[in-house]
Amino acid sequence: QWVYNILEKKAEADRIVHENPDPSNGFVLVPDLKWNQNQLDDLYLIALVHRREIKSLRDLTAEHLPLLRSVLQEGKEAIVKRFGVPGSQLRIYLHYQPSYQHLHVHFTALGYDAPGSSVERAHLLADVIDNLAMDSTYYQKRALTFPLRADEPLFKKFQEAGKV
């Protein structure tokens, strides 16, 4: 609901850094709640796409390339304009598994070791775009590894199934 409240401007409307209102290829860029916005060393923003049917990386196909390119380009432009941090100094990625089931993209300062930014969980947006440009169903077919904590319910399901 938090995501929908932001997209509908019922919450955090004053925190929006950038918005592309297009229903198919648009998104809202907001500072992540983990970032206090006082220094740029730990810059952390989230792009929330307007399309509600895209839950995660697994849902993406070549049809979504205009959306993903929009998030990448406009997100970088908005961050350099507002915060003076160029795209070359950003890590732009998606999580798999995501923490919530609505497609969102993380923008963090390159030097910031953000939670979940390691290679096991983070998929660089530029790589996602390239993979989908080569194969529209790349993320439906590819095996994706991801870390789980021992106390997570999904981990327990893997244990019960004999997969761990």
Contact map, one row per residue, 1 for C-alpha under 8 A:
11111000000000000000000000000000000000000000000000000000000000000000000000000000000000000000000000000000000000000000000000000000000000000000000000000000000000000000
11111100001000000000000000000000000000000000000000000000000000000000000000000000000000000000000000000000000000000000000000000000000000000000000000000000000000000000
11111110000000000000000000000000000000000000000100000000000000000000000000000000000000000000000000000100000000000000000000000000000000000000000000000000000000000000
11111111000000000000000000000000000000000000000000000000000000000000000000000000000000000000000000000000000000000000000000000000000000000000000000000000000000000000
11111111111000000000000000000000000000000000000000000000000000000000000000000000000000000000000000000000000000000000000000000000000000000000000000000000000000000000
01111111111110000000000000000000000000000000000000000000000000000000000000000000000000000000000000000000000000000000000000000000000000000000000000000000000000000000
00111111110000000000000000010000000000000000000101000000000000000000000000000000000000000000000000000000000000000000000000000000000000000000000000000000000000000000
00011111111000000000000000000000000000000000000000000000000000000000000000000000000000000000000000000000000000000000000000000000000000000000000000000000000000000000
00001111111110000000000000000000000000000000000000000000000000000000000000000000000000000000000000000000000000000000000000000000000000000000000000000000000000000000
00001111111110000000000000000000000000000000000000000000000000000000000000000000000000000000000000000000000000000000000000000000000000000000000000000000000000000000
01001101111110000000000000000000000000000000000000000000000000000000000000000000000000000000000000000000000000000000000000000000000000000000000000000000000000000000
00000100111111110000000000000000000000000000000000000000000000000000000000000000000000000000000000000000000000000000000000000000000000000000000000000000000000000000
00000100111111110000000000000000000000000000000000000000000000000000000000000000000000000000000000000000000000000000000000000000000000000000000000000000000000000000
00000000000111110000000000000000000000000000000000000000000000000000000000000000000000000000000000000000000000000000000000000000000000000000000000000000000000000000
00000000000111111000000000000110000000000000000000000000000000000000000000000000000000000000000000000000000000000000000000000000000000000000000000000000000000000000
00000000000111111110000000011110000000000000000000000000000000000000000000000000000000000000000000000000000000000000000000000000000000000000000000000000000000000000
00000000000000111110000000011110000000000000000000000000000000000000000000000110010000000000000000000000000000000000000000000000000000000000000000000000000000000000
00000000000000011111000000011100000000000000000000000000000000000000000000100100000000000000000000000000000000000000000000000000000000000000000000000000000000000000
00000000000000011111100001111000000000000000000000000000000000000000000000000000000000000000000000000000000000000000000000000000000000000000000000000000000000000000
00000000000000000111110011110000000000000000000000000000000000000000000000000000000000000000000000000000000000000000000000000000000000000000000000000000000000000000
00000000000000000011111001110000000000000000000001000000000000000000000000000000000000000000000000000000000000000000000000000000000000000000000000000000000000000000
00000000000000000001111111100000000000000000000001000000000000000000000000000000000000000000000000000000000000000000000000000000000000000000000000000000000000000000
00000000000000000000111111000000000000000000000001100000000000000000000000000000000000000000000000000000000000000000000000000000000000000000000000000000000000000000
00000000000000000000011111000000000000000000000001100000000000000010000000000000000000000000000000000000000000000000000000000000000000000000000000000000000000000000
00000000000000000001011111100000000000000000000011100000000000010111010000000000000000000000000000000000000000000000000000000000000000000000000000000000000000000000
00000000000000000011111111110000000000000000000011100000000000000010011000000000000000000000000000000000000000000000000000000000000000000000000000000000000000000000
00000000000000000011110011111000000000000000001111000000000000000000001000000000000000000000000000000000000000000000000000000000000000000000000000000000000000000000
00000010000000011111100001111100000000000000001111000000000000000000000000000000000000000000000000000000000000000000000000000000000000000000000000000000000000000000
00000000000000011110000000111110000000000000111100000000000000000000000000100000000000000000000000000000000000000000000000000000000000000000000000000000000000000000
00000000000000111100000000011111000000000000111000000000000000000000000000000000000000000000000000000000000000000000000000000000000000000000000000000000000000000000
00000000000000111000000000001111101010000001110000000000000000000000000000000000000000000000000000000000000000000000000000000000000000000000000000000000000000000000
00000000000000000000000000000111111000000001110000000000000000000000000000000000000000000000000000000000000000000000000000000000000000000000000000000000000000000000
00000000000000000000000000000011111100000000000000000000000000000000000000000000000000000000000000000000000000000000000000000000000000000000000000000000000000000000
00000000000000000000000000000001111100000001000000000000000000000000000000000000000000000000000000000000000000000000000000000000000000000000000000000000000000000000
00000000000000000000000000000011111110000111100000000000000000000000000000000000000000000000000000000000000000000000000000000000000000000000000000000000000000000000
00000000000000000000000000000000111111100000000000000000000000000000000000000000000000000000000000000000000000000000000000000000000000000000000000000000000000000000
00000000000000000000000000000010001111110010000000000000000000000000000000000000000000000000000000000000000000000000000000000000000000000000000000000000000000000000
00000000000000000000000000000000000111110000000000000000000000000000000000000000000000000000000000000000000000000000000000000000000000000000000000000000000000000000
00000000000000000000000000000000000111111110000000000000000000000000000000000000000000000000000000000000000000000000000000000000000000000000000000000000000000000000
00000000000000000000000000000000000011111110000000000000000000000000000000000000001000000000000000000000000010000000000000000000000000000000000000000000000000000000
00000000000000000000000000000000000000111110000000000000000000000000000000000000000000000000000000000000000010110000000000000000000000000000000000000000000000000000
00000000000000000000000000000000001000111111000000000000000000000000000000000000000000000000000000000000000110110100000000000000000000000000000000000000000000000000
00000000000000000000000000000000001010111111100000000000000000000000000000000000000000000000000000000000001110010000000000000000000000000000000000000000000000000000
00000000000000000000000000000011011000000111110000000000000000000000000000000000000000000000000000000000011110000000000000000000000000000000000000000000000000000000
00000000000000000000000000001111001000000011111000000000000000000000000000000000000000000000000000000000011100000000000000000000000000000000000000000000000000000000
00000000000000000000000000001111000000000001111100000000000000000000000000000000000000000000000000000001111000000000000000000000000000000000000000000000000000000000
00000000000000000000000000111100000000000000111110000000000000000000001000100000000000000000000000000001111000000000000000000000000000000000000000000000000000000000
00100010000000000000000000111000000000000000011111000000000000000000000000000000000000000000000000000111100000000000000000000000000000000000000000000000000000000000
00000000000000000000000011110000000000000000001111110000000000000000000000000000000000000000000000000111000000000000000000000000000000000000000000000000000000000000
00000010000000000000111111110000000000000000000111110000000000000000000000000000000000000000000000000000000000000000000000000000000000000000000000000000000000000000
00000000000000000000001111000000000000000000000011111100000000000000000000000000000000000000000000000000000000000000000000000000000000000000000000000000000000000000
00000000000000000000000000000000000000000000000011111110000000000000000000000000000000000000000000000110000000000000000000000000000000000000000000000000000000000000
00000000000000000000000000000000000000000000000000111110000000000000000000000000000000000000000000000100000000000000000000000000000000000000000000000000000000000000
00000000000000000000000000000000000000000000000000111111001100000000000000000000000000000000000000000110000000000000000000000000000000000000000000000000000000000000
00000000000000000000000000000000000000000000000000011111111000000000000000000000000000000000000000001110000000000000000000000000000000000000000000000000000000000000
00000000000000000000000000000000000000000000000000000111111100000000000000000000000000000000000111001111000000000000000000000000000000000000000000000000000000000000
00000000000000000000000000000000000000000000000000000011111100000000000000000000000000000000011100000010000000000000000000000000000000000010000000000000000000000000
00000000000000000000000000000000000000000000000000000011111100000000000000000000000000000000000000000000000000000000000000000000000000000011000000000000000000000000
00000000000000000000000000000000000000000000000000000111111110000000000000000000000000000000000000000000000000000000000000000000000000000011000000000000000000000000
00000000000000000000000000000000000000000000000000000101111111110000000000000000000000000000000000000000000000000000000000000000000100001010000000000000000000000000
00000000000000000000000000000000000000000000000000000000001111111000000000000000000000000000000000000000000000000000000000000000000100011110000000000000000000000000
00000000000000000000000000000000000000000000000000000000000111111000000000000000000000000000000000000000000000000000000000000000000110111000000000000000000000000000
00000000000000000000000000000000000000000000000000000000000111111100000000000000000000000000000000000000000000000000000000000000000000010000000000000000000000000000
00000000000000000000000010000000000000000000000000000000000111111111000000000000000000000000000000000000000000000000000000000000000000000000000000000000000000000000
00000000000000000000000000000000000000000000000000000000000011111111100000000000000000000000000000000000000000000000000000000000100110000000000000000000000000000000
00000000000000000000000010000000000000000000000000000000000000111111110000000000000000000000000000000000000000000000000000000000000000000000000000000000000000000000
00000000000000000000000111000000000000000000000000000000000000011111111000000000000000000000000000000000000000000000000000000000000000000000000000000000000000000000
00000000000000000000000010000000000000000000000000000000000000011111111100000000000000000000000000000000000000000000000000001000100000000000000000000000000000000000
00000000000000000000000000000000000000000000000000000000000000001111111110000000000000000000000000000000000000000000000000000000100000000000000000000000000000000000
00000000000000000000000011000000000000000000000000000000000000000111111111100000000000000000000000000000000000000000000000000000000000000000000000000000000000000000
00000000000000000000000001100000000000000000001000000000000000000011111111100000000000000000000000000000100000000000000000000000000000000000000000000000000000000000
00000000000000000000000000000000000000000000000000000000000000000001111111110000000000000001000000000000000000000000000000001100000000000000000000000000000000000000
00000000000000000000000000000000000000000000000000000000000000000000111111111000000000000000000000000000000000000000000000000000000000000000000000000000000000000000
00000000000000000000000000000000000000000000000000000000000000000000011111111100000000000000000000000000000000000000000000000000000000000000000000000000000000000000
00000000000000000100000000001000000000000000001000000000000000000000011111111110000000000000000000000000000000000000000000000000000000000000000000000000000000000000
00000000000000000000000000000000000000000000000000000000000000000000000111111111000001100000000000000000000000000000000000000000000000000000000000000000000000000000
00000000000000000000000000000000000000000000000000000000000000000000000011111111100001100000000000000000000000000000000000000000000000000000000000000000000000000000
00000000000000001100000000000000000000000000000000000000000000000000000001111111110000000000000000000000000000000000000000000000000000000000000000000000000000000000
00000000000000001000000000000000000000000000000000000000000000000000000000111111111111100000000000000000000000000000000000000000000000000000000000000000000000000000
00000000000000000000000000000000000000000000000000000000000000000000000000011111111111100000000000000000000000000000000000000000000000000000000000000000000000000000
00000000000000000000000000000000000000000000000000000000000000000000000000001111111110000000000000000000000000000000000000000000000000000000000000000000000000000000
00000000000000001000000000000000000000000000000000000000000000000000000000000111111100000000000000000000000000000000000000000000000000000000000000000000000000000000
00000000000000000000000000000000000000010000000000000000000000000000000000000011111110000000000000000000000000000000000000000000000000000000000000000000000000000000
00000000000000000000000000000000000000000000000000000000000000000000000000000011111111000000000000000000000000000000000000000000000000000000000000000000000000000000
00000000000000000000000000000000000000000000000000000000000000000000000000000011101111101100000000000000000000000000000000000000000000000000000000000000000000000000
00000000000000000000000000000000000000000000000000000000000000000000000000011011000111111100000000000000000000000000000000000000000000000000000000000000000000000000
00000000000000000000000000000000000000000000000000000000000000000000000000011011000011111100000000000000000000000000000000000000000000000000000000000000000000000000
00000000000000000000000000000000000000000000000000000000000000000000000000000000000001111100000000000000000000000000000000000000000000000000000000000000000000000000
00000000000000000000000000000000000000000000000000000000000000000000000000000000000011111110000000000000000011100000000000000000000000000000000000000000000000000000
00000000000000000000000000000000000000000000000000000000000000000000000000000000000011111111000000000000001111000000000000000000000000000000000000000000000000000000
00000000000000000000000000000000000000000000000000000000000000000000000000000000000000001111100000000000011111000000000000010000000000000000000000000000000000000000
00000000000000000000000000000000000000000000000000000000000000000000000100000000000000000111110000000000111100000000000000011100000000000000000000000000000000000000
00000000000000000000000000000000000000000000000000000000000000000000000000000000000000000011111000000000111000000000100001111000000000000000000000000000000000000000
00000000000000000000000000000000000000000000000000000000100000000000000000000000000000000001111101000001110000000000000001111000000000000000000000000000000000000000
00000000000000000000000000000000000000000000000000000000100000000000000000000000000000000000111111100000100000000001000011100000000000000000000000000000000000000000
00000000000000000000000000000000000000000000000000000001100000000000000000000000000000000000011111000000000000000000000011100000000000000000000101000000000000000000
00000000000000000000000000000000000000000000000000000001000000000000000000000000000000000000001111100000000000000000000010000000000000000000000001000000000000000000
00000000000000000000000000000000000000000000000000000001000000000000000000000000000000000000011111111000000000000000000000000000000000000000000000000000000000000000
00000000000000000000000000000000000000000000000000000000000000000000000000000000000000000000001011111000000000000000000000000000000000000000000000000000000000000000
00000000000000000000000000000000000000000000000000000000000000000000000000000000000000000000000001111100000000000000000000000000000000000000000000000000000000000000
00000000000000000000000000000000000000000000000000000011000000000000000000000000000000000000000001111110000000000000000000000000000000000000000000000000000000000000
00100000000000000000000000000000000000000000000110011111000000000000000000000000000000000000000000011111000000000000000000000000000000000000000000000000000000000000
00000000000000000000000000000000000000000000000110010111100000000000000000000000000000000000000000001111100000000000000000000000000000000000000000000000000000000000
00000000000000000000000000000000000000000000011110000001000000000000000000000000000000000000010000000111110000000000000000000000000000000000000000000000000000000000
00000000000000000000000000000000000000000000011100000000000000000000001000000000000000000001111000000011111000000000000000001000000000000000000000000000000000000000
00000000000000000000000000000000000000000001111000000000000000000000000000000000000000000011110000000001111100000000000000000000000000000000000000000000000000000000
00000000000000000000000000000000000000000011111000000000000000000000000000000000000000000111100000000000111110000000000000000000000000000000000000000000000000000000
00000000000000000000000000000000000000000111100000000000000000000000000000000000000000000111000000000000011111010100000000000000000000000000000000000000000000000000
00000000000000000000000000000000000000011111000000000000000000000000000000000000000000001110000000000000001111110000000000000000000000000000000000000000000000000000
00000000000000000000000000000000000000000000000000000000000000000000000000000000000000001110000000000000000111111000000000000000000000000000000000000000000000000000
00000000000000000000000000000000000000001100000000000000000000000000000000000000000000001000000000000000000011111000000000000000000000000000000000000000000000000000
00000000000000000000000000000000000000001110000000000000000000000000000000000000000000000000000000000000000111111100000000000000000000000000000000000000000000000000
00000000000000000000000000000000000000000000000000000000000000000000000000000000000000000000000000000000000001111110100000000000000000000000000000000000000000000000
00000000000000000000000000000000000000000100000000000000000000000000000000000000000000000000000000000000000100011111100000000000000000000000000000000000000000000000
00000000000000000000000000000000000000000000000000000000000000000000000000000000000000000000000000000000000000001111110000000000000000000000000000000000000000000000
00000000000000000000000000000000000000000000000000000000000000000000000000000000000000000000001000000000000000000111110011000000000000000000000000000000000000000000
00000000000000000000000000000000000000000000000000000000000000000000000000000000000000000000100000000000000000001111111011000000000000000000000000000000000000000000
00000000000000000000000000000000000000000000000000000000000000000000000000000000000000000000000000000000000000000011111111000000000000000000000000000000000000000000
00000000000000000000000000000000000000000000000000000000000000000000000000000000000000000000000000000000000000000000111111100000000000000000000000000000000000000000
00000000000000000000000000000000000000000000000000000000000000000000000000000000000000000000000000000000000000000000011111000000000000000000000011100000000000000000
00000000000000000000000000000000000000000000000000000000000000000000000000000000000000000000001110000000000000000001111111100000000000000000000011100000000000000000
00000000000000000000000000000000000000000000000000000000000000000000000000000000000000000000111100000000000000000001111111110000000000000000000000000000000000000000
00000000000000000000000000000000000000000000000000000000000000000000000000000000000000000000111100000000000000000000001011111011000000000000000000000000000000000000
00000000000000000000000000000000000000000000000000000000000000000000000000000000000000000011110000000000000000000000000001111111000000000000000000000000000000000000
00000000000000000000000000000000000000000000000000000000000000000001000100000000000000000001110000000000100000000000000000111111100000000000000000000000000000000000
00000000000000000000000000000000000000000000000000000000000000000000000100000000000000000001000000000000000000000000000000011111110000000000000000000000000000000000
00000000000000000000000000000000000000000000000000000000000000000000000000000000000000000000000000000000000000000000000000111111111000000000000000000000000000000000
00000000000000000000000000000000000000000000000000000000000000000000000000000000000000000000000000000000000000000000000000111111111100000000000000000000000000000000
00000000000000000000000000000000000000000000000000000000000000001001100000000000000000000000000000000000000000000000000000001111111110000000000000000000000000000000
00000000000000000000000000000000000000000000000000000000000000000000000000000000000000000000000000000000000000000000000000000111111111000000000000000000000000000000
00000000000000000000000000000000000000000000000000000000000000000000000000000000000000000000000000000000000000000000000000000011111111110100000000000000000000000000
00000000000000000000000000000000000000000000000000000000000111001000000000000000000000000000000000000000000000000000000000000001111111111110000000000000000000000000
00000000000000000000000000000000000000000000000000000000000001001000000000000000000000000000000000000000000000000000000000000000111111110000000000000000000000000000
00000000000000000000000000000000000000000000000000000000000000000000000000000000000000000000000000000000000000000000000000000000011111110000000000000000000000000000
00000000000000000000000000000000000000000000000000000000000001000000000000000000000000000000000000000000000000000000000000000000001111111100000000000000000000000000
00000000000000000000000000000000000000000000000000000000000011100000000000000000000000000000000000000000000000000000000000000000001111111100000000000000000000000000
00000000000000000000000000000000000000000000000000000000000111000000000000000000000000000000000000000000000000000000000000000000000100111111100000000000000000000000
00000000000000000000000000000000000000000000000000000000000010000000000000000000000000000000000000000000000000000000000000000000001100111111110000000000000000000000
00000000000000000000000000000000000000000000000000000000111110000000000000000000000000000000000000000000000000000000000000000000000100001111110000000000000000000000
00000000000000000000000000000000000000000000000000000000011000000000000000000000000000000000000000000000000000000000000000000000000000001111110000000000000000000000
00000000000000000000000000000000000000000000000000000000000000000000000000000000000000000000000000000000000000000000000000000000000000001111111000000000000000000000
00000000000000000000000000000000000000000000000000000000000000000000000000000000000000000000000000000000000000000000000000000000000000000111111100000000000000000000
00000000000000000000000000000000000000000000000000000000000000000000000000000000000000000000000000000000000000000000000000000000000000000000111110000000000000000000
00000000000000000000000000000000000000000000000000000000000000000000000000000000000000000000000100000000000000000000000000000000000000000000011111000000000000000000
00000000000000000000000000000000000000000000000000000000000000000000000000000000000000000000000000000000000000000000000110000000000000000000001111100000000000000000
00000000000000000000000000000000000000000000000000000000000000000000000000000000000000000000000110000000000000000000000110000000000000000000000111110000000000000000
00000000000000000000000000000000000000000000000000000000000000000000000000000000000000000000000000000000000000000000000110000000000000000000000011111000000000000000
00000000000000000000000000000000000000000000000000000000000000000000000000000000000000000000000000000000000000000000000000000000000000000000000001111101011000000000
00000000000000000000000000000000000000000000000000000000000000000000000000000000000000000000000000000000000000000000000000000000000000000000000000111111001000000000
00000000000000000000000000000000000000000000000000000000000000000000000000000000000000000000000000000000000000000000000000000000000000000000000000011111001100000000
00000000000000000000000000000000000000000000000000000000000000000000000000000000000000000000000000000000000000000000000000000000000000000000000000001111101100000000
00000000000000000000000000000000000000000000000000000000000000000000000000000000000000000000000000000000000000000000000000000000000000000000000000011111111100000000
00000000000000000000000000000000000000000000000000000000000000000000000000000000000000000000000000000000000000000000000000000000000000000000000000000011111110000000
00000000000000000000000000000000000000000000000000000000000000000000000000000000000000000000000000000000000000000000000000000000000000000000000000010001111111000000
00000000000000000000000000000000000000000000000000000000000000000000000000000000000000000000000000000000000000000000000000000000000000000000000000011111111111100000
00000000000000000000000000000000000000000000000000000000000000000000000000000000000000000000000000000000000000000000000000000000000000000000000000000111111111110000
00000000000000000000000000000000000000000000000000000000000000000000000000000000000000000000000000000000000000000000000000000000000000000000000000000000111111111000
00000000000000000000000000000000000000000000000000000000000000000000000000000000000000000000000000000000000000000000000000000000000000000000000000000000011111111111
00000000000000000000000000000000000000000000000000000000000000000000000000000000000000000000000000000000000000000000000000000000000000000000000000000000001111111111
00000000000000000000000000000000000000000000000000000000000000000000000000000000000000000000000000000000000000000000000000000000000000000000000000000000000111111110
00000000000000000000000000000000000000000000000000000000000000000000000000000000000000000000000000000000000000000000000000000000000000000000000000000000000011111110
00000000000000000000000000000000000000000000000000000000000000000000000000000000000000000000000000000000000000000000000000000000000000000000000000000000000001111111
00000000000000000000000000000000000000000000000000000000000000000000000000000000000000000000000000000000000000000000000000000000000000000000000000000000000001111111
00000000000000000000000000000000000000000000000000000000000000000000000000000000000000000000000000000000000000000000000000000000000000000000000000000000000001100111
